[in-house]
Amino acid sequence: MSAPRPTPATALPDDGRTGDLASELCARLGEVGLDVAQIDGLRRLSGGASRETWSFAAVDRHGRRTPLILRRDPPGEPRPEIMHREAVALHAAERHGVPVPRVRDHGDGTEAIGTPYIVVDHVGGESIARRILRDDRYARSRARLAADLGRAAALVHAVPPSDVPGIPAADGLALNWDRYVEQDVPRPVLEIAFRWLEERRPDPVTPRLVHGDFRLGNVLVGDDGLTSVLDWELVHLGDPMEDLGYLCIRAWRFGGPRPVAGVGTFDDLFTAYEAAGGTAVDPARVRWWQVAGTLAWGVGAIVQANRHLRGSTRSVELAAIGRRVAEQEHDLLRMIDGSDLA
């Protein structure tokens, strides 16, 4: 949803749409109360497999600049209900102290922008995992990142469901089975994992707000720690341990040696989460969600690859994501047989 310090290396070539889009943004933001004389520096950024991300500044009549980020669905793939759901969740999260970008506007694309969209404040920080894990400037952040993520998760889960009307409850395992079947790409290892998880389902809990994609890559990290939680399009009501388990799957460690975002321990995460008001953590329950999260990403990789293979969105990035299915299968087998307990 936001991208830190855009540079020419992160911007995509102008495809001829920026002039019209700038005019639409200027008019629309004026309608919702912003003093906007012009849009400056509008450019599409690389990254993001499901949405377009654009960086720009709204310049008022006195020359003051407000850095903003536009996220919108690709033309031909509108998902207005999901965009609306994300905006509602972001508003609620901000009110309850979750570090998120401020929403300036959102819509279904029928009156402006051409496709469902959301405009938020630009927030400083880095989202690219390899930089967070390796660059010297983030050394202090790495030391505290697992605890920061635990505190942020606790704040997310403390948002009252009544503050997010229309947010659905979700049975993640059933939902992912339906997504898997729809793809019509049989994968025996994934089916073994579905069976393993179904046979070991944890007891139900009172549903809480769940981010649904809580991981390195969907947060911004500054020089001194976490600055924002991004990409709320999978938000739903469910088991809060889903977010903790998903954060800790091997794929989202990006090669880091430790289980929490590649940099922290389970103790770092769980202690900070509970101290910030999160429910008592059952490690076995988190473990179940680690397996479920690995399976979910395996199914997600098939879905993304099929968008390319079936022609709805031709993209080398989506095709490359399809190669990740085998990695998730490898991780699932190791977790199921107990050879990988981290």
C-alpha positions in Angstrom: 0.0 0.0 0.0 2.9 2.3 0.6 6.4 2.3 -0.7 9.4 3.8 1.0 11.6 6.4 -0.7 10.7 5.7 -4.3 13.6 6.0 -6.7 13.9 5.7 -10.5 14.9 2.0 -9.9 11.6 1.2 -8.4 9.4 3.1 -10.9 8.0 1.5 -14.0 8.1 3.1 -17.4 5.3 5.6 -18.2 2.7 3.7 -20.2 0.8 6.8 -21.2 -1.8 6.7 -18.5 -0.3 9.0 -16.0 -1.7 12.2 -17.4 -5.3 11.1 -17.3 -4.8 9.5 -13.9 -3.2 12.6 -12.5 -6.2 14.7 -13.6 -8.6 12.2 -12.1 -6.7 12.2 -8.8 -6.6 16.0 -8.6 -10.4 16.3 -9.2 -11.3 13.4 -6.9 -9.1 14.5 -3.9 -10.5 18.0 -4.2 -14.0 16.5 -3.9 -13.2 14.8 -0.6 -11.8 18.0 0.9 -8.1 18.1 0.1 -6.7 21.4 -1.2 -5.1 20.1 -4.4 -3.9 22.4 -7.1 -1.9 19.8 -9.0 -0.6 16.2 -8.8 3.2 16.0 -9.0 5.6 13.1 -9.6 2.9 10.5 -10.3 4.6 7.2 -11.1 3.8 3.6 -10.9 6.0 1.5 -8.7 7.2 -2.0 -9.1 6.1 -4.8 -6.7 2.7 -6.1 -5.8 1.2 -9.0 -7.6 -2.5 -8.2 -7.2 -2.7 -4.4 -7.4 -1.1 -1.4 -9.0 0.8 0.9 -6.7 1.4 4.6 -7.6 3.4 7.2 -5.8 2.6 10.9 -6.0 2.4 14.2 -4.2 -0.7 16.4 -3.9 0.4 20.0 -4.1 -1.9 22.7 -2.7 -2.3 26.3 -4.0 0.5 27.4 -1.6 3.0 24.9 -2.9 2.8 22.6 0.1 3.2 18.9 -0.8 1.4 15.9 0.7 3.1 12.6 -0.3 0.5 10.0 -1.0 0.1 6.4 -2.3 -2.6 5.1 -4.7 -3.4 1.4 -4.7 -5.9 0.3 -7.3 -7.1 -2.9 -8.9 -5.7 -3.7 -12.4 -8.2 -2.7 -15.2 -10.4 -5.7 -15.9 -9.9 -7.3 -12.5 -12.1 -5.1 -10.2 -12.7 -6.3 -6.6 -14.7 -3.4 -5.1 -15.9 -5.3 -2.0 -12.3 -6.2 -1.0 -11.1 -2.6 -1.5 -14.0 -1.3 0.6 -13.3 -3.9 3.3 -9.7 -2.9 3.5 -10.6 0.8 3.8 -13.0 0.1 6.6 -10.4 -2.0 8.5 -7.7 0.7 8.1 -10.0 3.3 9.5 -10.8 1.1 12.5 -7.1 0.1 13.0 -6.0 3.7 13.0 -8.6 4.7 15.6 -7.3 1.9 17.9 -3.6 2.7 17.6 -2.4 0.2 15.0 0.5 1.8 13.0 -1.2 2.1 9.6 -1.3 4.7 6.8 -4.1 7.2 7.1 -6.8 6.7 4.5 -7.6 9.8 2.4 -10.1 8.4 0.0 -11.3 5.1 -1.5 -13.9 4.1 -4.0 -15.3 1.5 -6.4 -13.9 3.2 -9.5 -17.2 4.1 -11.1 -16.8 7.8 -10.6 -13.0 8.3 -10.7 -9.8 6.4 -11.1 -11.4 3.8 -13.4 -11.2 0.8 -11.0 -11.5 0.2 -7.3 -8.9 2.2 -5.4 -7.6 3.5 -2.1 -5.4 6.6 -1.4 -3.4 6.7 1.8 -0.6 8.8 3.2 2.9 7.8 2.3 4.7 6.4 5.4 8.4 6.3 5.7 10.2 3.0 6.0 11.4 0.0 4.0 9.3 -2.9 2.8 11.8 -4.9 0.8 12.7 -7.9 3.0 16.3 -8.4 1.7 17.2 -4.8 2.7 15.5 -5.1 6.1 17.4 -8.4 6.8 20.8 -7.4 5.4 21.4 -3.6 5.3 23.5 -2.1 8.1 21.1 0.8 8.5 18.4 -1.6 9.8 20.6 -3.4 12.4 18.8 -1.7 15.3 15.4 -2.5 13.8 16.3 -6.2 13.3 17.1 -6.5 17.0 13.6 -5.4 18.0 11.5 -6.3 15.0 10.0 -9.6 16.4 8.8 -7.7 19.5 7.5 -4.8 17.4 5.5 -7.3 15.3 4.1 -8.9 18.4 2.9 -5.6 19.7 1.4 -4.6 16.4 -0.4 -8.0 16.1 -1.9 -7.5 19.6 -3.2 -4.1 18.6 -4.8 -5.5 15.4 -6.5 -8.3 17.4 -7.8 -5.8 20.0 -9.8 -3.9 17.4 -13.5 -4.6 18.2 -15.3 -6.5 15.5 -18.2 -4.1 15.9 -15.9 -1.3 14.5 -15.4 -3.2 11.2 -18.9 -3.8 9.9 -19.1 -6.1 7.0 -15.8 -7.9 7.8 -16.6 -11.6 7.2 -15.7 -14.5 9.4 -13.5 -17.0 7.6 -12.6 -20.7 7.9 -9.2 -20.4 6.3 -8.8 -24.1 5.8 -12.2 -24.5 4.0 -11.6 -21.4 2.0 -8.2 -22.6 0.8 -9.6 -26.0 -0.1 -12.2 -24.2 -2.3 -9.5 -22.1 -3.9 -7.4 -25.2 -4.5 -10.2 -27.1 -6.1 -11.0 -24.2 -8.4 -7.5 -24.2 -9.8 -7.8 -27.8 -11.1 -4.1 -28.4 -10.5 -3.8 -31.6 -8.5 -0.9 -31.5 -6.0 -0.7 -34.6 -3.7 1.4 -33.0 -1.1 -1.0 -30.2 -0.6 -3.9 -32.7 -0.3 -1.9 -34.6 2.4 -1.5 -31.3 4.2 -5.2 -30.5 4.0 -6.0 -33.9 5.5 -3.3 -33.5 8.3 -4.7 -30.1 9.3 -8.4 -31.2 9.2 -7.6 -34.1 11.5 -5.8 -31.8 14.0 -8.1 -28.7 14.0 -7.7 -26.7 17.2 -10.8 -25.9 19.3 -12.8 -22.8 18.2 -12.1 -19.4 19.8 -13.9 -16.2 19.9 -13.3 -14.5 16.6 -11.0 -11.5 16.5 -9.9 -9.1 13.7 -7.2 -10.9 11.8 -5.0 -9.2 9.3 -4.7 -12.3 7.1 -1.4 -11.5 5.5 0.7 -10.4 8.4 4.4 -10.9 7.4 7.7 -9.3 6.4 7.0 -7.7 3.1 3.7 -6.3 4.2 5.1 -4.0 6.9 7.3 -0.9 6.7 10.5 -0.8 8.8 12.4 2.3 9.6 15.9 2.8 11.1 14.5 2.2 14.7 11.7 -0.4 14.1 8.3 -1.0 12.7 6.5 2.0 11.2 3.4 0.6 9.5 1.3 -2.5 8.8 0.2 -2.6 5.2 -1.9 -4.7 2.7 -5.1 -5.4 4.6 -7.0 -6.9 1.6 -7.3 -10.3 3.3 -8.6 -9.0 6.6 -11.3 -11.1 8.3 -12.6 -12.4 11.6 -11.0 -15.5 12.9 -8.4 -17.0 15.2 -5.7 -14.4 16.1 -3.1 -17.1 16.2 -3.5 -17.3 12.4 -1.5 -14.0 12.1 1.3 -15.2 14.4 1.6 -18.6 12.6 1.6 -17.0 9.2 4.3 -14.5 10.2 6.5 -17.4 11.1 6.4 -19.7 8.0 9.7 -20.3 6.4 8.8 -18.5 3.2 8.5 -15.2 5.0 11.9 -15.5 6.7 13.4 -14.7 3.3 16.5 -16.7 4.1 16.9 -15.4 7.6 18.0 -17.9 10.2 15.3 -17.3 12.9 11.6 -18.2 12.9 10.1 -14.8 13.3 10.6 -12.8 10.1 14.1 -14.3 9.8 15.3 -12.2 12.8 13.6 -13.1 16.0 12.6 -16.0 18.3 9.2 -17.3 19.2 9.9 -16.0 22.8 10.5 -12.5 21.4 7.2 -12.5 19.6 5.0 -14.2 22.1 6.3 -12.2 25.1 5.7 -8.9 23.4 2.3 -10.0 22.1 1.0 -11.0 25.5 2.6 -7.9 27.2 0.7 -5.7 24.7 -2.6 -7.2 25.6 -2.8 -10.2 23.2 -4.4 -13.4 24.4 -2.2 -16.1 26.0 -0.3 -17.8 23.3 -0.5 -21.6 22.8 2.6 -22.6 20.8 0.9 -25.7 19.5 -1.9 -23.7 18.2 0.6 -21.3 16.5 2.3 -24.4 15.0 -1.0 -25.6 13.5 -1.3 -22.1 11.9 2.2 -22.3 10.6 1.3 -25.4 8.7 -1.9 -23.9 7.5 -0.1 -20.7 6.5 2.4 -22.6 4.5 -0.4 -24.5 2.8 -2.2 -21.2 2.1 0.8 -19.7 0.4 1.2 -22.9 -1.7 -2.4 -22.6 -2.9 -1.9 -18.8 -3.4 1.2 -19.4 -5.6 -0.9 -21.7 -7.8 -3.7 -19.0 -8.0 -1.1 -16.3 -9.0 0.6 -18.5 -11.6 -2.8 -19.4 -13.1 -3.6 -15.7 -13.6 -0.6 -15.7 -15.9 -1.1 -19.1 -17.5 -4.7 -18.6 -18.2 -4.2 -15.1 -19.7 -6.1 -12.9 -17.3 -2.9 -11.1 -16.3 0.2 -11.9 -18.3 3.1 -11.3 -15.9 6.6 -12.7 -15.5 6.3 -12.0 -11.8 3.1 -14.1 -11.5 4.8 -16.9 -13.5 7.8 -16.8 -11.2 5.5 -17.1 -8.1 4.3 -20.4 -9.5 7.7 -21.8 -8.9 7.2 -21.3 -5.2 4.7 -24.1 -4.9 7.4 -26.8 -4.7 9.1 -24.9 -1.9 5.9 -24.9 0.1 5.4 -28.6 -0.5 8.9 -29.3 0.8 8.3 -27.2 3.9 4.9 -28.9 4.5 6.4 -32.4 4.4 9.1 -31.4 6.8 6.7 -29.9 9.3 4.2 -32.7 9.0 6.8 -35.4 9.7 8.3 -33.4 12.5 11.8 -32.9 11.0 11.3 -29.1 10.9 10.1 -27.9 14.3 11.1 -24.2 13.8 
